[in-house]
Amino acid sequence: MPEIAIELTYEKIIEAASKLSEDDKERLFFFLNKDYAKALDEMRKEAWKSHQQGESVQLRDLT
């Protein structure tokens, strides 16, 4: 299969990223930063575990 090469400047990449939706920017961030994605997943698992053990609070109770 032939290869296709294009040149992208840093500025063009930043410009393209700035046009993404907030959700897509978040997905891109975690795709590029695997350590943050892993840490967030661990936090999610710990929060779910606490919730299942009855250690969580209702959002309405936080106000």
N, C-alpha and C positions, 0 to 999 in steps of 0.2 A: 504494500500500500504506500503510495507516495506521501511524503510529509509536506505540510503547508506551514510556512513560518510567517508570522506577522510581527511587526515591531510595535510595542506599546510603551509609551512613556509613563512614568510614575504619575504625572499629572492627568493623563487620560484615564488611568485606572481609578484615581481619586474622583475624577469627574463622573465616571460611570457609577461608582459606588455611592456617590452623593444622590444619585437619581433613584436609588433603590427605596422600597418601602421600609418602614421601621422594622417590620418583621424580617424582611430579607437582609437588612443590615445586621440584625441580631444573629440570624443563621450564618451569615458570612463570618462574623466575628468569632463565633464558636467553632466554625469549620477551620478557621485559620489558627485558632488558639486552643489546641487540644487540651492543654492543662486546665484552662478555665472550664471547658466543656466537661471534663472529668470531675472537677471540683463541684460544679453545679449539679451534676448527676448524683454525686455522693451526698450533697446537701438535700436534694430532693428525696433520696432514699431514706435519709435520717429523719426528715420531716414526716414522711409517710409512716415510718416505723413509730415515731412518737405519737402520731395521730391514731394509729391502730391501738396503741397502748393507752389511749385516753389522756394523753398528756398535752393535747393541743387545746387551743381556746377558739371560740367563735370570733369571727371578725367584728361582729357587732359589740362584743365585750371589750374590744381594744379601744373604743372611742369613749 
